[in-house]
Amino acid sequence: MSQNAAPLTFEVTRRQDLRPDAEREAVLASPGFGTTFTDHMALATWTPGEGWHDARIRAYGPLSLMPSAAVLHYAQEIFEGLKAYRHEDGSVWSFRPEVNAARFARSACRLALPELPEGDFTGSIKALVEVDRDWVPAAGGEASLYLRPFMFASESFLGVRPAAEVTYGVIASPAGAYFKGGLRPVSIWVSEEYVRAAPGGTGAAKCGGNYAASLAAQEEASAHGCDQVVFLDGLERRWVEELGGMNLFFVFRDGRVLTPELNGSILEGVTRLSIIELAKEFGYDVAEARVSIEQWREGAASGEIAEVFACGTAAVVTPVGRLVWDGGEVTVGGGEVGEATARIRQALLDIQHGRTPDTHGWMTRLV
Ligand SMILES: *Cc1c(COP(=O)(O)O)cnc(C)c1O
């Protein structure tokens, strides 16, 4: 769709009523996830005539939207998730934002939304983090500032066609270590009734609709005492795809590492992509291939599959300790945090938080 020739400049209007220092410090001392937002947000508007325009940083607060806004009816919406990390010298960095920008563009294409150029995606993040830099948690731990770019059909119109007015935004929220009491293996429920995505559908796009469709399955998982749900492919209901918002890796006893191959309905995670590279460097025999649910059950039971972990920006790397389905369950990796899982997780965190040299060129300085 339409491309802007000149990069956007995000005009900054600083709010006068900044959150008091003590309040912000209290949030940063115990951030949780996705509950508190920074003082500002980034916004931009797109129309067919003007392309992207009116790029601005303003006070975080309610948006004004007509009840007829297309997104509320037809879910023409996409989002991204990445983080800003404070390093020991006070500088603030993000991890492979250009890969998020490229995925955002692919998601936009699938949802018939206008593409936001990569420079404007990173420009919006830089502009917001610059203004709200005091909200980036201190160096030294696992805390970071979670960034949530999103785009939706804001046009007031009930006809079914791509919207002629689109809003782009970025909000930011301090995020603590995902596992407060230390790393804990999670339990996974196999969804046999629901699928997340199907061939030709929107599974490879990061769109809100995929998440809406995953909630009933997640509820089913909770009802069975599980933390997360794993989805199988939509055609044969046999091949392991991913969790509601995290990709999966299997570590075999013989040193092979497998992750389900991209098939058009799996979301291509930035964490997944990076772990494929790191695991290769660590000497594992890494492959992207199909993994069946029987192979997982039997491999976990026999010990051939030594470790399973999930990965994504929010939780980084999450060990899986138990697989549960209608009629049975199996312990995975002895229910413990495996060696490869712990090593890969630490390596990734050390790069992101600047505790290890960035030999891959994965980090981009924001502030
Ligand atoms: C965002 C997301 C992931 C993880 O992607 P990262 O880029 O690693 O954060 C995995 N699966 C789904 C469905 C997602 O939406």
The ligand as an SDF file (V2000), in Angstrom:
LIG
                    3D

 15 15  0  0  0  0  0  0  0  0999 V2000
    4.2620  -12.5280   19.4500 C   0  0  0  0  0  0  0  0  0  0  0  0
    4.0200  -13.9760   19.3040 C   0  0  0  0  0  0  0  0  0  0  0  0
    5.0370  -14.9290   19.4710 C   0  0  0  0  0  0  0  0  0  0  0  0
    6.4400  -14.5790   19.9250 C   0  0  0  0  0  0  0  0  0  0  0  0
    7.0750  -13.6870   19.0740 O   0  0  0  0  0  0  0  0  0  0  0  0
    8.3340  -12.8580   19.5880 P   0  0  0  0  0  0  0  0  0  0  0  0
    8.6680  -11.9990   18.4210 O   0  0  0  0  0  0  0  0  0  0  0  0
    9.3890  -13.8220   19.9140 O   0  0  0  0  0  0  0  0  0  0  0  0
    7.8830  -12.0900   20.7780 O   0  0  0  0  0  0  0  0  0  0  0  0
    4.7330  -16.2590   19.2450 C   0  0  0  0  0  0  0  0  0  0  0  0
    3.4970  -16.6430   18.9000 N   0  0  0  0  0  0  0  0  0  0  0  0
    2.4930  -15.7630   18.7540 C   0  0  0  0  0  0  0  0  0  0  0  0
    1.1460  -16.2610   18.3850 C   0  0  0  0  0  0  0  0  0  0  0  0
    2.7110  -14.4050   18.9540 C   0  0  0  0  0  0  0  0  0  0  0  0
    1.7080  -13.5450   18.8100 O   0  0  0  0  0  0  0  0  0  0  0  0
  1  2  1  0
  2  3  1  0
  2 14  2  0
  3  4  1  0
  3 10  2  0
  4  5  1  0
  5  6  1  0
  6  7  2  0
  6  8  1  0
  6  9  1  0
 10 11  1  0
 11 12  2  0
 12 13  1  0
 12 14  1  0
 14 15  1  0
M  END
$$$$
